[in-house]
Amino acid sequence: MYNLAHRLPYSATAVCFGAIAILAVTYIGLIAVVMSYAALTVEFSQSVRNNGTAVAVLEQQYLATMAHITKTDYSAAGYAAPRAKVFVPAKSATALR
Amino acid sequence: MRAQFRSRIRLILSLIVCAAVVILIRLYFIQIVHGEEYAQKADRQFSSGGSGLFDRGSIYLTRKDSTLISAATLATGFLVAINPQTLTDLEAAYAAIAAVAPSAISHDAFLAAAAKKSRVYIEVARHLSDEKGKELSGRAISGVQVLRERWRYYPGALLAAQSIGTVSYGSGDTLAGRTGLEASYDSQLSRSGDALYKNFFAELFSNVGNLLVSAKDAREGDIVTTIEPEVQTRLENDIAKVNARYSSRESGGIIMDPATGEILALVTYPTYDANNRQTVDPVLLGNPLVEHVHEFGSIMKPLTMTAGLDAGVITPETTYTDTGCITVNAAKICNWDLKARGVIPMKQIIVQSLNLGAAWIATELGQEKFRTYFTTLFGTKTGIDLPSEGRSLIGNLSKPQQIGYDTAAYGQGIAITPAQMIRALGALANGGVMVQPHLVSAIRLKSGIERTLDWNQKTPVFSASAARATAEMMTAVVDEKLENGKAKIPTMSVAAKTGTAQLTDGHGGYYSDHYFHSFVGFFPSYNPRFIILLYTNDPQNVMYASDTLGTTFLDLVHFLIDYYAVPPDRGFATGSSTSPQATTP
């Protein structure tokens, strides 16, 4: 150790302080990276949620339109019920598939 | 010198170790011990969207083309809260809030809230859209907080509300599924907080394994139901019309695939708007189709008939002498019209809905066999994936009096849930095998994998030949009896049976003028794709189920044939002829 101390251009104390400084900077850097990652993830997450809400609004419109069509009273709208229903025979069940 | 150097090194190392330990301890407390608290704190600030906000999986309906439509999802927006201690200009604050949420809070209520100076947080408006929330936030009014909010949203509102269920606070402060599928699949739908962002340090400290394989990812997901939105909408509309037209106490219906147990539509009326439950009667939140039991009446006769055929005590050609009324254990039971038919074949028991015929089959079967069949059919819960499933009341079949068996044979004296009833009747449409009715087909896990649920529990009850013979009799009901034969579809065989039961008066007897109407049918008769069960409880000024539910059933059959393009199973053209085979007015 004695020899080593004489060979190094810096004192052991300086090396240790240097190491501490590097560790501290690395730690702060890691925190910065993690925080940035977290912020981006949260932003993306919120973006996904917003898109989900927009899709839900479209789905609500689709379901409401479907309900409106189903509830439509055609006779009140001036249409008459058919006088007769005619069933046209098919050649086979598979022919219609 | 050497010793001095060593001691310096040790001192520095100790300092480094101490610093590292302090940092580690601090990190441990911040990120693990108080991690949730800090996360909540961050989330309550404007732009956060992390774990503190309400999160929950979606519930999907499945269209016939396999497109998924949300039945329950999450909406995002903002809530507005005031801090009375820092609120300075009350009128300006109220004007700004009222501009974006006019009906959220009255002026007087706002002033009353602002006067509570001991409080620091009072919510005054909720469920604001993104635009309105950002607009209000942009004004930066002192004492007014605009916070990100997420809430449960049901795009269909009334659509399948009782089946989808509700999310609410229970005794604690946790939002959880309380009714319907929200409750049944709460463990799959609920989210435990980490959302998309994982705290790397916390994961390192606490559960490194979860960074690679998470148990939650294998459990949590969205659920995919078998409910078809257009079929559900159609059935809801039809059931609501029946209920309104006859001023019934309640009405309901189920459409199921008899081969798989997949429920395409499950309707009960009255219902409620899932997005607006403030004024809803809590009784409506349950699901009568699985919780309530009814005496279904004559739709039980096909089951009695099939039991007799399966046991070999009768054949379709067997005849019996119908006297119109009989006395059993001092009780008189009669046909619906009190008339005697004389010697008639089994088919007429179903076609003419003869109570004495059903009672005769029950007598022929004997109590032990009858009990065995009906206990297999109704003695257990269906296992449907909805909470609070009720049990049938079949206690009469444990007593020695024959009257209990005779009345059970035509659907009186025993009470069954609609879910149990369609499961049992589904056996007639499925070669004598009962399947497990269910609403959820798969769970889409967070990992992206879709896990198909296993609903393959099958219960053989009847032989396929006995089920087919009964299906033939039920087909004759539509072809010959319903609407005097005008209901017959020349290109499609449809099997059906009506049921009209007297309602109990609560004192051991029955009302003579209050009825429970039911209707069951399936088609194509000999390879059914759909089974439909309808009922209406206590309809007014009408006596028979064929009047209340017959038209609705036939309309549904035509709708399903068209919607699913069900190919014909009879009435095929011979040779080159494709001229119309039949015309019905």
Interface residues (C-beta under 8 A of the other chain):
Chain A: M1 Y2 A5 A12 T13 C16 A19 I20 Y27 V34 Y37 A38 T41 V42 E43 F44 S45 Q46 V48 R49 N50 G52 T53 V55 A56 V57 E59 Q60 Y62 L63 A64 M66 A67 T70 K71 R83 A84 K85 V86 F87 V88 P89 A90 K91 S92 A93 T94 L96 R97
Chain B: M1 R2 F5 R6 R8 I9 I12 L13 I16 A19 I23 S47 S48 G49 G50 I69 S70 T73 L74 A75 T76 G77 D130 R148 R150 Y153 P155 G156 A157 L159 A195 L196 Y197 N199 F200 F201 P229 E230 T233 R234 N237 I489 P490 T491 A565 P567 P568 D569 G571 F572 A573 S577 T578 S579 P580 Q581 A582 T583 T584 P585
